[in-house]
C-alpha cells in the first residue's frame, strides 16, 4: 500500500529528484514504522523533529498502514 511522503526544507536533499509539489510515493511492504520508512529512504532520524501522519502528530514508532499522507519536518532554528 503506497504512502504519500512530503518533506520540508532541509530534508528534501536526502531524496534525489524530490518534487515538493507532489511529494514522493513510497511503497509499504508489511508492517513498518515511520522510523523504518525513514531508514529505507536514507533520511537520518536525528534530522527529523516533527512527524505528521494524516494531519496528526506521531512518534517515530508509529506503525504505518498504507494509504496515508506523511509529512516530515526538521528542527527549526531562529532567534
C-alpha positions, 0 to 999 in steps of 0.5 A: 500500500503506497504512502504519500511522503512530503518533506520540508526544507532541509530534508528534501536533499536526502531524496534525489529528484524530490518534487515538493509539489507532489511529494514522493510515493513510497511503497509499504511492504508489511508492517513498518514504522515511520522510523523504518520508512525513514531508514529505507529512504536514507533520511537520518532520524536525528534530522527529523523533529516533527512527524505528521501522519494524516494531519496528526502528530506521531512518534517515530514508532508509529506503525504505518498502514498504507494509504496515508499522507506523511509529512516530515519536518526538521528542527527549526532554528531562529532567534 
